[in-house]
Amino acid sequence: SATALLVLAAVVGLAVALGLLPRAPVNRFCAASNNQTGFLCNDRVTCIPASQVCDGVSNCRNREDEQEELCGDLPRSLPGYLVFRCSNPGYWVYADQRCNGMNDCGDCSDEMGSLAACPPCGLEWWSCSPVLYEYCSCVPRRLCRDGVQHCLSWSDEYIC
C-alpha cells in the first residue's frame, strides 16, 4: 500500500506539473517595505510593493508581476488586496498608495475618511489644511520653515 501511495503521489505531481490538473491558487500577499501591501514573487522571498505590479518593469525574476493574466484588465485582473477603490467609483490606486500622505485618488479618499482608515499624521508629517492639492491633511515636515506656505494657516512656517 505504501508503494501504491507513492505511485499515486507521483502521478498527481506529474499531472499538476504538466498542467493536466489545476494548481491550487498561490497566496501572493506579503508585507513590503514600511509594512505596505506587497506581491510575493515565485521565489517566495522577493516581496515587491503593490504599485510595482503591472508597471511595465519586471521586478520578479520570472516576470510574474507583469504577466498578462495579472495585468490584462486592470484593476479587475488584480487580486483584491492590491487595489484600493477611491470614493469616486471610476478611480482606483494600488493598495500601498493608501495612507502614504499623497492625494493619489484626487479627492483625498485614499488619505481621509472611513474607506482609507489612515492613522493620524506620523512623526515625519505636520497636521494642517494644506494649500497644495498634492496633500490632504498633513504635509511632510521637510517642508516646514522652508519659506513657502504649504498650510492655509501658515503653521508650517511659524509653528512646525
Secondary structure, 3 states (H helix, E strand, C coil): CHHHHHHHHHHHHHHHHCCCCCCCCCCCEEECHHHCEEEECCCCCCEEEHHHCCCCCCCCCCCHHHCHHHHCCCCCCCCHHHEEECCCCCCEEEHHHCCCCECCCCCCCCCCHHHHCCCCCCCCEEECCECCCCECCEEEHHHCCCCCCCECCCHHHHCC
